[in-house]
């Protein structure tokens, strides 16, 4: 007999298409206000499953966020 999975798992809605492909936009470190949407309140980068980005744009997004952090536009750690 198989064990049942818990039914109270929190789910989030993922977008169907990559937001960068739809808008014909490239993630850029200078647009840090837009990049904040892809960072959690703990300053972690959301994965592509959560954001709905394709693999190509997820790699570019990660680089852009890391560059913005290096320049001091985005935080490394959450501010207290």
N, C-alpha and C positions, 0 to 999 in steps of 0.2 A: 504494500500500500504506500502510495506516494504522500509526502507531506505537502500540505497546502501552503501557498505563499500568502503572506499577510496582505489584506485588502486595503489597508490604510496608508499606502505609499503615496507620497506627494508627487504629483505629475505637473509638468509645465508644458505649455504649448510651444512647439518648435515651428518656425516658419517653413513653408513649403519650398521656397526658392531662396537662394543666396541673396541677401540684401545688397551686396556689392555688385553682383551680376545684373540684378534687376535695375539698379540705379546707374549702371555703367560707371562705377566709381572705384577708385583705388584707395585703400587705407593709407593715410598719410599722418606722420607723427605731428605735423604742425596743426592738424585739426583735433586737438586733444579733447575738446568738449564732446565731439562725436565719439571718440574712443572710450570715454568714460562709461558709455552704455555697455561696453563689453568687459567691464571690470566689476567684480563683486564689491560689497562693502568692506571686505577684508583685503582688498587690493589684489585679488587673484584673477587671472584671465579666465573667462568662461571658455569652455570647450565648444567645438563646432556642433556637437549634438544639441547643446543648449541654445546657441546663437543662430544656428541654421546656415552658417557659412559653408561654402565648399572648401575643399582641402587647400586649393591654391590661395584663396583669399584668407583662410585661417592662418597660413604661414606668413603672409604679408601683414596681417593684422597683429600677430605676435611680435614681429620685428618692429612695427610702428609703435606699439605700446612700450616695448623695451627701449627704443630710442627716445621716446617722450619721457620715460622715467629717467634715463641717463641725463637728459637736459634739464630735469627738474620740473617738467610740465605736469607729470603725473606722479603720485606717491608710490614709493616702494612698500611702505607699511601703512596701515590705516591710521589716520590722525585721531588722537584722543581728545 
